[in-house]
Amino acid sequence: MPADTLPPRRTQAERVAESDTRMLQAALRLVATRGYSQATLEAIGAESGYSRGLVSHRWGTKDKLLEELVERVIEDFRTGLLARLRGLSGLDAVFCEIDCYLEGMDDPPLSSRAFFVLMLESIGPAPQIREHFARFSRRWHTSLTRTLVKGQQAGSIRADVKAADEARLLIATLRGLRTQSMLDPASSDIARDIAALKNSLTQRLAP
């Protein structure tokens, strides 16, 4: 092959970015299918095609790697949500959040399953990563409360609704539905549950 047709050599930064992505994706697959305890540095290295030493060199500990994994999954979700929320307000915005959180949960993607597995395990065998989920929950509650308050100000949501309480209940409901769909996928029907939840919110919150 002539020298002028050879693909350009990748930079060191590009090679590092690729290896990091492969190792994070390997961690994602292991967490989603085997759980936190089985996602060891050695297993992540083997799954990604690298050594345990490289994984350790990049993150130091498994918890540091999983913290970055959680943050990336959260950021991907947030980016997708904000794009779909553009131009929406009141109940329409609330319904959009429900769709983004629950759509596809009868056959969830690996990233969603890994995120939820880690969140549940942060209450038990992995308390060291719990604060990441607690911080995400606080941000979500603040954002959802703000959405409800703006809906009240625009007249599309009842003025006597306690926005912070409703936001907290909705988050708990969404997480409960996701947990149930993972515990008993055979009986899960997310589309039915989304419709029922929206109908209930409309009856309770609409003026």
N, C-alpha and C positions, 0 to 999 in steps of 0.2 A: 504493500500500500504506500503510495507516495506520501512524503512527509507532510505536504500541504493539505492532505485529505484526512489526516489523523484527527480524532476528536481532541479538543483542547484538554490539557491535563487539569484535573480538579485541584482546587486550592486546599490547603490544610483545613481551613475553616469549613469548606464544603464536605470534606471527608469526616470531620468531627460531627457535623450536623447530621449526616447520613447515619453514622454509627449510633448517635444518641437516639435518633428516631427509631432505628431498628430495635434498640434495647428497650425503649419505652413501649413499643408495640408488643415486644415479647412479654414484658411485665403485664401489659394489659390482657393479653391472652391467658397468661397463667393465673392471674387474679380472677378473671371471669370464669375460668373453667375449674380451678383447683382451690381458690381462696388465698387469703393472705399468707398463711403459714407455709404453703407450698411454693410461694413465689420467692425463693431464696436467690441470693446473688449468683450462686453457681447455676441454678436452674435458668435464671434469666440469661446468663451468658451463653449457656448451651442452646437455649431456644432461639437466641438472636444470631448465633454463629460466631460469637466472640468468647473471650475468656472471662472467668469470674474476676480476674485481676483488672480487666479493663472496666468492667461495671463498677467495681470498687473504687478504681482510680477516678472515675467521672463523678460518682455521687458519694462515696465514702461508706454509706450505710444503706440498707434496704429501705429504711424509713425515709431517708432523704429522697431516694428515687421515687418512692410512692407518693410523697408529698408533691413532687413536681408533676407526677402523672395525674393526681387529683386536680391540681391547679389547671393543667392543660385541658382536661375533660370539662371542667367548669367553664373555662374561657371559651371553648368551642360551643358549649350549650348557650352561653350568654350571647355570643356573636350571632348565632342562628336565631335566637329569640328576638334580639333587638332588630334584626332585619325584618322579621315578620310582624313585629309590633308597630313598625313605622306607619304613622297616620291613623292608628287606632286609639280609642279612648273608651272609658267606662266599661260596660259589660263586654263589649267587643274585645277590648284589651285583655280582660280577665279570661275570656273564653280562648283567646289566642295562647295565653300561658298554659291553660289546661291542655290544649292540643299539643303544644310543644313538649310538655312533660309526659304525656301519656300515649301519644301516637306511636304505634309500632310495638307497644309493650307486650303484646301477645307473642312476639318473636323479636325480643330486644337485640339491638346491635351489641357487639362486645364492649364498646366503650361505656354504654349505659349499664350493662350488667356488672362490669368491673367497678364502676362508681358506686353502685348500690351495695354490692358485696362489701366493699371497703367501708362504706358508711355504717352498715350493720355491724361489721367486725370491730369498728372503732369503739363500739359500746362494750365489746367483750375482750377478745384477745389482742387488740391493737389500740389501746387507749391513747397511745402517743400521737396518733394522727387525728384524734377526735376534734381538736380545736379547729382544724381546717374545715370540717363539716359544720361545726357550730358557727364559725365565722360566715360561711356560705349561707347558712340558715338565717342569720341575722340580716345579712344584706338582702336576701330574698324577701324577708318579712317587711323590711323597710320599703323596698321597691313596690311590693304588692299593696302595701298600705297606702303609699303615695298614689298609685293608680286608682284605688277606690276613692280616695279623697278628691282627686281631680274629677272623677265621675260624679261625685256628689255636687261639686261646685258647678259642673256643667248641667246638672239636673237629670242625668241619666241613671243615677243610683239614689235610692232613698236617703234623705238627709238625716234620718234618725238612726241609720246603721252605724255601729261602732266599727270603723274601718280596721283598726289594729286587731280587734277580736276576730273579725271575719277573715282577715289575711292569715292569722294563725290557724284557724279551723280549716281553711282551704288547703294550706300547705300540709297539714296533718292528713287530710282526706286524700290528697294526691299521693302522698307517700304510702298511705295504707293500701290504696288500690294497686300501686306498683308492687308492694310487698306481696299482696295476695296473688297477683298474676305470676310472680316468681315461685311462690310456694305451691300453687295448684294451677299450673298453666292449662290443664285439660278443661277446667271449668271457667277459665277466664274469658271474658268477652269485653275487651277494652272499649270497642266502639259503642256497645250498649251502655257501659258505665259512663263514658264521656257524655252521651246524650242525656242520661238520667241526672248527672251532676249539673249540667247546664240548665236543665229544666228546673231543678230544685233552686239553683241560684237565681234564675229569672223570677220565680215566684216570690223569693225572699227579698231580693235586692232591688228589683225594678220599681220605679215609682207607681 
